[in-house]
Amino acid sequence: MRLFRRDYADVAGRLAELFAETTPELLGSLRAAHEAGDADALGRAAHKLKGSCQNVGASFMATLASALERGDATAGAVDELEAAYEPTRDALIAALGGAA
């Protein structure tokens, strides 16, 4: 993270901000698809979330999203993603800069 912030100071904070701004909507789409039993919509939402997480180095969340995308996630994966969001967001803001 430190190298990324140093080498890409002009975009590091903005990536953290974009993650903070866009992830709640992605999590909402994921939750809605999960509750509706819509595997296709779940896979699409999980794919978008996975990419977003990979872009900022949120590897735990990316791993969970990837499992949801493949259809082999544990029953509580959506809950785990929702629970992981705020601490991940806060850690990224602290590491990369940006405003929460």
N, C-alpha and C positions, 0 to 999 in steps of 0.2 A: 504494500500500500504506500509506503513512504516513497519508494522509487517512482511509482505511478504518479503520485501527487507532485513530486519534484519534476519529473519529465513532462508531465501533461497538466501543469498547474492551471492552464487556461480552461481546461475542460473538466478536470477532476471534480470540482465542487458542483458543477452543473450536472454531471452524471449522477451524483448523489441526490441532488434536488429532483431530477427527473424520476429516479427510482422512488423517492418519497411521494412524488405527485401522482405517478401512474400505477403504482402497485395496489393501492386500495381498490381501484376500479377492477383491476385484473383479479384480485382476490374475490371481489363481489361476483364477477362473472363465473369464476371457478366454483364458488359456493352455490350459485343458482343452478349451474349445470349439474353439479353433484346431486343437489336436492331433487332436481327434475329427472334424474337418471338418464341424462342426455350424454352418452359417451362421446359422441362426435364433438359437441360443444365443449365438453370437459377437456378433451384432447387438444382442441384449438387454444383454449384459455391457458392450459398448462404449458403448451409450446411457447406462447407469448411470454408467460411469466418466466419460464426457464431461460429464455434469451435475455430478458431484462436482468435477471439475477446473474447470469454469466457475465454480462457486460460490466458489472460492478464488483464482481468477485464474491457474491453471496452464495458460496458453494453449497451450504446446507440446504438453503431454499431451492437452489437449482437442482439438487439431487432429488428432493421431494417432488418438485414439479416434473422432472423427467420421468419419475416412476408413475406419476399420474398420467402423463402423456402416453406412456407405453401401456398403461392399463394394468400394471402390476404393483400398485401402491398398497400400503396397508390401509385398513379401514379408517384410521384416524389421520391420514396424510393431509387432508384439507384443514383440519383443526390445527395440526402441527404447523402448517404454513402460515395460517392466520396468527398463531401464537409467536412465531418466529419473526414476523414482519417488524414490529416496533423495535425490538432490541437490535435487529439487523440494520434497520434504518438509522437508529441512533449511533451505532458503531460506524456506519459508513459516513455519516455527517461528521462525526468526530475525526475519522481518519482522512477523509478527502476534502472536508470543508463544505461549505454550502450552509443553507439555513433550513432548519427543520420545519 
